[in-house]
Amino acid sequence: MEAIANVIRRHGLQETLEYVIVPFRAGDGSLKRAFFLKRSHIRIVFPDQHHEDYPLEDVLEATVRSPEQRLTESIATLYRELGKELRPSLRKKSLEGDNE
């Protein structure tokens, strides 16, 4: 949980006892907030019903850097920037995004 605390401090994120709150500006200019449960990992369920777990600190970092993108796309972007291995689902999603 120390890594999560570091991300919260580094980006000045809000938090409650149960949530980390990431403020962001929506496409229409309005202020929004994304709430993430304080857990070590976040599970993403894909349309084909398989799921993958991602560390909360990576999810928070990706959301802060690219709030306008879908979560899977922002995680893929973060992992590419950091040189981390893309999981098969993100690799496929990343390739689909390159063709759009």
Contacts in CASP RR format, 6 or more apart in sequence:
PFRMAT RR
TARGET T0000
AUTHOR 0000-0000-0000
METHOD contacts of the structure
MODEL  1
MEAIANVIRRHGLQETLEYVIVPFRAGDGSLKRAFFLKRSHIRIVFPDQH
HEDYPLEDVLEATVRSPEQRLTESIATLYRELGKELRPSLRKKSLEGDNE
1 38 0 8 1.000
1 40 0 8 1.000
3 55 0 8 1.000
3 57 0 8 1.000
4 20 0 8 1.000
4 38 0 8 1.000
4 40 0 8 1.000
4 56 0 8 1.000
4 57 0 8 1.000
4 60 0 8 1.000
6 57 0 8 1.000
7 13 0 8 1.000
7 57 0 8 1.000
7 60 0 8 1.000
7 61 0 8 1.000
7 64 0 8 1.000
8 15 0 8 1.000
8 20 0 8 1.000
8 60 0 8 1.000
11 22 0 8 1.000
11 60 0 8 1.000
11 64 0 8 1.000
13 20 0 8 1.000
13 21 0 8 1.000
13 22 0 8 1.000
13 23 0 8 1.000
13 60 0 8 1.000
13 64 0 8 1.000
14 20 0 8 1.000
14 21 0 8 1.000
14 23 0 8 1.000
14 33 0 8 1.000
15 21 0 8 1.000
15 38 0 8 1.000
17 38 0 8 1.000
18 37 0 8 1.000
18 38 0 8 1.000
19 35 0 8 1.000
19 36 0 8 1.000
19 37 0 8 1.000
19 38 0 8 1.000
20 35 0 8 1.000
20 36 0 8 1.000
20 38 0 8 1.000
20 56 0 8 1.000
20 60 0 8 1.000
21 33 0 8 1.000
21 34 0 8 1.000
21 35 0 8 1.000
21 36 0 8 1.000
22 33 0 8 1.000
22 34 0 8 1.000
22 36 0 8 1.000
22 60 0 8 1.000
22 63 0 8 1.000
22 64 0 8 1.000
22 67 0 8 1.000
23 31 0 8 1.000
23 32 0 8 1.000
23 33 0 8 1.000
24 31 0 8 1.000
24 32 0 8 1.000
24 33 0 8 1.000
24 34 0 8 1.000
24 63 0 8 1.000
24 67 0 8 1.000
24 68 0 8 1.000
25 31 0 8 1.000
25 32 0 8 1.000
25 67 0 8 1.000
26 32 0 8 1.000
27 68 0 8 1.000
34 63 0 8 1.000
34 67 0 8 1.000
36 42 0 8 1.000
36 56 0 8 1.000
36 59 0 8 1.000
36 60 0 8 1.000
36 63 0 8 1.000
38 56 0 8 1.000
39 56 0 8 1.000
40 55 0 8 1.000
40 56 0 8 1.000
41 53 0 8 1.000
41 54 0 8 1.000
41 55 0 8 1.000
41 56 0 8 1.000
42 53 0 8 1.000
42 54 0 8 1.000
42 55 0 8 1.000
42 56 0 8 1.000
42 59 0 8 1.000
43 51 0 8 1.000
43 52 0 8 1.000
43 53 0 8 1.000
44 51 0 8 1.000
44 52 0 8 1.000
44 53 0 8 1.000
44 54 0 8 1.000
44 71 0 8 1.000
44 72 0 8 1.000
45 51 0 8 1.000
46 52 0 8 1.000
46 72 0 8 1.000
46 89 0 8 1.000
50 89 0 8 1.000
52 87 0 8 1.000
52 89 0 8 1.000
54 75 0 8 1.000
58 75 0 8 1.000
58 78 0 8 1.000
58 79 0 8 1.000
59 71 0 8 1.000
59 75 0 8 1.000
61 78 0 8 1.000
62 71 0 8 1.000
62 74 0 8 1.000
62 75 0 8 1.000
62 77 0 8 1.000
62 78 0 8 1.000
63 71 0 8 1.000
63 74 0 8 1.000
65 74 0 8 1.000
65 77 0 8 1.000
65 78 0 8 1.000
66 73 0 8 1.000
66 74 0 8 1.000
66 77 0 8 1.000
66 78 0 8 1.000
67 74 0 8 1.000
69 77 0 8 1.000
72 89 0 8 1.000
72 90 0 8 1.000
72 93 0 8 1.000
73 93 0 8 1.000
73 94 0 8 1.000
73 97 0 8 1.000
75 90 0 8 1.000
76 86 0 8 1.000
76 90 0 8 1.000
76 91 0 8 1.000
76 93 0 8 1.000
76 94 0 8 1.000
78 84 0 8 1.000
79 85 0 8 1.000
79 86 0 8 1.000
79 90 0 8 1.000
80 86 0 8 1.000
80 94 0 8 1.000
86 94 0 8 1.000
END
